[in-house]
């Protein structure tokens, strides 16, 4: 590797770098550790302070549309298909830099780029002198594309790409939490990826807002989805005392927004429920600080990512000094119990949610909000960033060409 004061890293993601919280944090962690960072992703804009951002090119025209999809996924062998669908979209300049060994570290986010690490034309001896890290984020279900015609056509390619999670050319791996890491370890026979949770930066000096006994302000913020407890929240609001209000601070999803607004038209507590625009990613803690309770109540639906959910909002709420309301989960409930910064609803029903909330008074909520300050200082981007850097530099070791 090159000298410590000139280490270079390339961060790959099949997302918009500017709006992907986890990728943005990875970039910040690397910059803070002294790396010079380039990025490749969707969107024309990269994160601040990166040296250069490369944008994925548009797909090859012949691979698009119904006929192109059939040709690519039925007639082409897997390796040629991957080259046509993704490698062809990587700027030539960047491929040449990778080939020449210009990067001491390449970070692969999720699965989309994983087969590239086996491309001998780019990852030859020079490229393989560096570190190659895979951040898996959450669990990628091998069966996710079996239930529709389009899914069955593209599913084989998805599973082939996913299979490269186990490539021995990756020198280290991380994942959003240990239970999901254990799923990958069991399936692929790899070491359990290091846990790096989706915690935002610590917000120093922010104090819990005062709790008004006459208005307990509840919040759900983030990605709108009916799988994230909306039904249970709305049902509970039908019978909760008038002192409880509910705010949905949601990112864009027209279908979910339309359904939620339709539900509110006839809801008996509609005067105590509102939908507001999302806060900018780096201002969430300050913008949600006025609320009292963050509801993170995901009914288990058979998917590992819901069962083992540890979403951004869970940690963002602590940074905002809100109390947490969670279900009996193997991931969030232990943290809430450890810090005492919220309540655990014993059953995944709206009745149990209603009863748990109705049993809270302003004094208890104020105490839990104070304890969220302790949780915020213990679990934040800095603590998780140290785990990320250690995973790369201590667990990883260049293996070169096998």
C-alpha positions, 0 to 999 in steps of 0.5 A: 500500500502507499504511504499513510498520508496519501491513501486513496479510496474508491467508494462504489454504490448503485445509489445516489451518493448525495442522498444515501445516508450510509454511503455518506457516512462511509465517505465521512469516516474515510475522510476523517481517517485521512483517506483521499476519496473518489466515488462512483454512483448514480446521480451527477453530484457526489458528496462534499470533499471527495476528490472526484465523483464518477457517474454511472453511464446510461445503460447500453441501449440494446439492453433496455426495453422488453426485447433487450431484457430478454436477450441479456437475461436469457441468451448471454452467459452470466459474466458477459451479461454482467459486463453488458449491464454494469461494467459497460456503465463504469467510466473508462477513466475509472476502470483504467485507474482501478486496473493501474492500482490507483486505489489502496482501498475499494469499498463495494456497497451492497451487492450490485458491483460484487462480480466486478472484483472477479473481472481479471481485466480490471482487477489484476495484480496491480488492483489486487495489491489494495484492500477490497471491502464489502459493506452488505448493509442489510439482508439480500433475500435470494428469493426476492425475485421469484414471484413475477414473470419479470422477476423470474427472468432477471432472478437468475442474474440477481442470485448469480450477482449475490453469490459473489458475496462470498468471493475470497477477493474481499479482504473484509466485510461489514453489515448493519447488525450482527444477527444479519451478519450471522445469516450471511456467515451461515449461508456462505461460510464466511466470517461474520461481517463486522457490525456497523450500525446506521447511527448518525453523528452525535449532536452535542448540546441538544437538550430534550424538549419539555413534555407538555402533559396536555399534548404528547407529541408522537412521531414517525419519520423517514421512508413511508411504508405500510409495513412499518406499522402505519396500520397499528399506529392509526388504529391505536390513535382511534382510542388513545386519549386526546393528549396524544398527537401523531405526526408522519414526517415522510419522504416521497412515495406518492402511493403511500402518501395518497393512501395515508391521506385517504385513511385520514379523511374519515379517521376519528382522530384526524384533527390530531394527525398530520403529515409534514415534509421530511427534514434534510438529512443533516438536520433531522435531530434538530428538526425532530427535537420538538417531539416526545415519542418516536414510534418504530413499531414494525410488525414481523412480516417474515422478512429478515430485514424487518425481524432484525430491523435497526433503522436510521430513525431508531438512532436519529430519534435518540440524537433528537432526544426523543423517547423510543417506542419499539416492539419486542425485537431482537435488535432494538428492544435490548438497546432500549432496555439497556439505556432505559430511553423508551418502552417495549410494546409486548405484542405486535398488535394495535391494542398492545401499542395503544395500551403501552402508550396510554400508560405513559405520563409526561414525567415518565416520558421526560425521564426517557428523553433524558436517557436518550441523551446518554444513548446518543453519546454512546451510539453515533456515527463516530463510534460506528465509524471506528468499527468500520475503519477497524474492520477494513484495516485490522480484519482486512489484509490484501490477498493478491491474486489467488 
